[in-house]
Amino acid sequence: MILKAYKYRINPTSEQAAQINKTIGVCRFLYNLALETKIYAHKSHGKNLSAYDLCYQLPGLKEDYPWINEIDSQAAQSAIKKVDIAFKNFFCGNGFPKYKSKRNGGSFQCPNNTRKVDFENCTLTIPKVKNIPIRISRMFEGKIKTITISKTSTAKYFASILVETPTELIKPAIPKKAIGIDLGIKDFAITSAGEKIQNKKYLKVSIDRIIVLQRRASKKKKGSNNRKRANRKVALLHEKVNNQRNDFLHKVSSRLIGDNQTDTICVETLAVKNMIKNHKLAQAISDVSWSEFIRQLEYKGKWYGKNVFKISMFSPSSKTCSNCGHVKDQLNLSERQWTCSKCNATHDRDINAANNIKNMGMTAVGSRKEPVEQRIKIRAKKQEYILAKAYI
């Protein structure tokens, strides 16, 4: 079984939208209250409240705030449990949990069984809201695990449906035909085959217009309808840039994973959080979305039986000669081509790095003690376990 998420645009009526907005608002209130309670309990009494401790307080809250009863009880509990998940992510290296803002839209989860998708009539039913018009762009088969309803800052509604599909994970192929990918800013990706994928720089193209719209919004009176309309224009442009970037990343990752001549893709591990501390490159690095691209390669590789290997971020891929293995003492960022002093081979910096990433990735695989077939079986079992555990 594979867990897959399908995201659809929904067009609720005014009454349905009012109930959805009410649920989002109550879930946001419960999340912020649970976060505040958890922080206060730790600071004042040194006590760590679990998700179950916080959920036990929900019946008392419903007596103090009767309007909490107007939403699905499972959605309310799910909002409180997200606080515990946020702290677990914080201890794993993510940022400290923040309070949710009304400005950013919001979402809520429907984990119980009172939900269904009617493909014939193109409607979605969730607790408290029935027959929501939904745009069916693709069909799915399997058991629905959860449905997450979200609202964007531009007042658009989406439904993300997590489905347990009957298909099985494809066993990863034995690494034979590999390519290396070097990620960059000037060119988005450079493959060891010599292909250079252009960086579209969607944010840079639209940044001047964004600045103009933000200045106009800042001059409007706070709380006025004019300011809300101006902020909506800013949000719409940011949404357009985000959609363009995601579309580009999905097309490139799907093309690389779907190549029949390749069964293995080697990429470099990147410390993006440290790299964006350089204020001169922070905007360009954030715009290129390397982490999202690698994430897409990894989960699509699991679906289609392709290997995705990551080499160490400390490997000197750019300074190593892919012809003889000689490591250059110093290589400035401005040097796009260089000649090896040992074998006199002239290298394009990026293509040479891609070749080294491929060689280092395949060498790391071949240097392990257990046979390749056994490693593939172990990795496949781990993938099944991780995918199943992620959505429990």
Buried (B, 14 or more C-beta within 10 A) or exposed (E): BBBBEBEBEBEBEEEBBEBBBBBBBBBBBBBBBBBEBBBEBEEEEEEEBEBEBBBEBBEEBBEEEEEBEEBBBBBBBBBBBBBBEBBEEEEEEEEEBEEBEEEEBBBBBBBBEEBEBEEEEBBBBBBBBEBBBBEBEEEBEBEBBBBBBBBBBBEBBBBBBBBBBEEEBBEBBEBEEBBBBBBBEEBBBBBBBEBBBEBBBBBEEBBEEBEEBBEBBEEBEEEEEEBEEBBBBBBBBBBEBBEBBBEBBBEBBBEBBEBEEBBBBBBBEBEBEEBBEEEEEEBBBEBBBBEBBBEBBBBBBBBBBBBBBBBEEEBEBBBBBBBEEBEBEEBEEEEEEBEBEEEEBEBBBBBBBBBBBBBBBBEBBEEEEEEEEEBBBEBBEEBBEEBEEEEE
